[in-house]
């Protein structure tokens, strides 16, 4: 519905967002090793063995022993680095590219990396508790990215950024409007969207984790709600 494209927020505390770059590289590399250069069967097997399956996580079902897999709790992390197709990974990496550098700048690279992983784990748990009997694997960085989106809007709500509305109309809007619309859409789909292949509850859980963790993990001297931004950008 709303696709962010670019912002003009400068880095103030780090020279380069190395953790953001590293996460993008790892995600793309894993995608190329699974779906990008191999078969759909390989991707399905990877999703079952390394994705979060709520019924397996809660011990109701088990992954077939002939499939390569990790212990169910470990899938809360491994699932974050698998994606279901080009549009899936492209969307997540675009959000990470646009918003991740400024959140990393506010937290520092190591804290940002921990923040990313914890938001992703919380997102997967939110999905699992919302759909405890599901046998469908949850994969993707969307939950972790949702946490980054939450952090960004808490840090820079008044900044204007370019976005595509309805995936085709370019507009320059304040972050609070772009991200506010985005989260309302996620919540609406989680409650009223019905059965779906999209992990809407993971998005909501990751966003809430970001809201809670951001004030804890930002560096000393970094202030929330655009108080460092000066006058409202034109």
N, C-alpha and C positions, 0 to 999 in steps of 0.2 A: 504493500500500500504506500509506504513512504521509504524511499531508498536514499540514504545520505551519500553525498558525493565528495564534499570538501569543506574544510573550515580554515580559518586563518589564525588560529590560536598558536602563538609561538611557544617554544620550549623555554622554560625559565631555570630549571634545576638540573637537567641532564643534557649532555651534548647530542646523544643519539638514543632513540628508543630501542635499544638492542634486544630487550626481551620481547617486544612486540614483533620485531623483525624475525626473531628466532621462532616464535610461535607460528607465524605465518609460514615460514620455511618448513617446519616440522609437519604442520597440517597438510601442506601441499605435497610434501614428499610421501607421506603415508597414503594420501589419496592416489598418487601416481603408482604406488606399489600395490594397491588393491584394485580399485576400479579403473583408474586411468590407463594402465597398460596391461591389465589382465581381464579375465572374464567376469560376467555377472555372477557366476557361481562362486568365484573366489570372494567377491564382495559380500555375498549372502553368508558364506561360511564365516568370514571375518566379523560380520555384524552379530551373528549368533554367538561366536566364541569370545568376542571382546566388547560387545554392546551390553547395555543394561537391560536385562529382561526382568521385569518386576517379580514374576512368579518364581524365577530362579533365584533372584536376590533374597527372597523371603523363604526359600527352601521348599516351595511347593513342587516345582519342577526341577529337572536337571538337564544340562547340556549333554548331548550324545557323546559317549566316551571317545568315539573315533574322530571327533572334531577337535582341532587345536583350540584351546581355551585357557583362560586364567581364572583364578578363584573369583566367585561372584562379587565380593566386596571390591576387588581390584578393577572390575569393569566400571566402577564409578569414575575412574580416571581414564582407563584405556578408551572408553566410549567417546571421550572428548576429542579424540584425534582421528575418528572415522567419519566419513561423509557419504551420503547416498547418491551423489551425482554432481555434475559440474555446477549447476545452479545452486545446489545446497552449499558447496564449499565456497563458491564465488561470493554468495551473499554474506556468509559468515566472515570471510576474510576481508570483504569490503568494509563491514562494520568495524572489524578489528583494526583495519588500516586507518580509518577516519577518526575513531575515538580512542584507540588504544594508546597512541603516543602521548596524548595529554594526560591520561590517567596514570601512565607510567611515570611521566614527568612529576606528577604530584606525589606519587608514592615511593619512587625509586624502583630500580629494576627488580631487585629480589622480592620486595614486598608486592610489587605488581604481579610477579609470577605466582606467588603464593595466593594472592587475591584471585587471580584467574582460575587456579585449580580449585580453590575452596568454593567459589561461586559455581563452578561446573559440577562439583560433587553435590552441593545443596540443590542445584537444579535437578539433577538425576534423582535425588531422594524425593523431591517434591513430586516428580512425575510418578515414581514408584508408589508412593503413599496414596496418590490420587487414583491410580489404576493398579491396585495390588495384584489383581489376577491376570494382568496382561501378559501374553506370551510374545508380544512384538518387541524386537530389540529397539532400544533408544540409542541413537548415535548422533554425533555432531557437537560442534562447539557452541551451539546456539545459547545454551544456558550460561556458559561462562561469558559469552559476549553480552548477554543481557545484563550481567553484573557490571560489565564495563560501561554499558549504556547508562545504567543507574548512576555510576560514579561520575560520568561525564556531565550529566545534567545537574548533579549536585555541585559540581565544581564550576561549570560555565553555563548556567541556564540562559543568560542573556545574549550569548554569542550567536551571531547569525551564521548559518551554514547553508550551502547549496544542497538541495535534495530534489529527487524526482517524486512528485505526487502522482499516485495511481500509475507509477512506473513509467510515466511519459511526459509529465508537465514539470519543467524545471522552475523551481521557486527558491528564493533566498529567504529563509525564515529563522526566527530565533529557535535555539535548541530546545527550549522548554515546550514549544509547540510541536516540533517534529517528534521529539521523544515522547511527549505527553500523548499525542495521537497514537504513536506506536504501542505504548504500554496499554492504553485503553483497548486497542484492538486485540492485544494478546489476552487480556483479562476476559473480554467479551467472548473470544473464541474458546477459551478454557471452560467457561461456564455454559455457553450456549451453542458451541460449534458442533456438538455431537461427535460421533466416532471419526477419528482422523488419523492420518499417518504422521501428522505434525505434533511434536511434543509441547503443546501449548502450556501445560502446567510446568514444564521444565523452564520455559521462558519466564513465567511468573516467579517461580522459585529462585531462579538466578538473579532476577531483578531485585527481589526483596533481600537476598543475601548481599547484593551490592550496596543497597541502602544502609544495611546494618554495618557492614565492614568498612565502608569508605571513611567515616569519621575516625575510625580506629587506626587505619593504616596510612593515612596521608602524613607527609613529613611535617616536622615542626615548621611553622611559618606559613604553611599553605592553609588558606581559608576557604570555606565553602560558600556556595551560592553567589559566585561571581564577585566577591568583595575585593578580589585582586584585579578585576578587569577594568576598573576606572569607569568613566562615563559609558552609558549604553552605546554600543556600536551602532553606527548609522545603517 
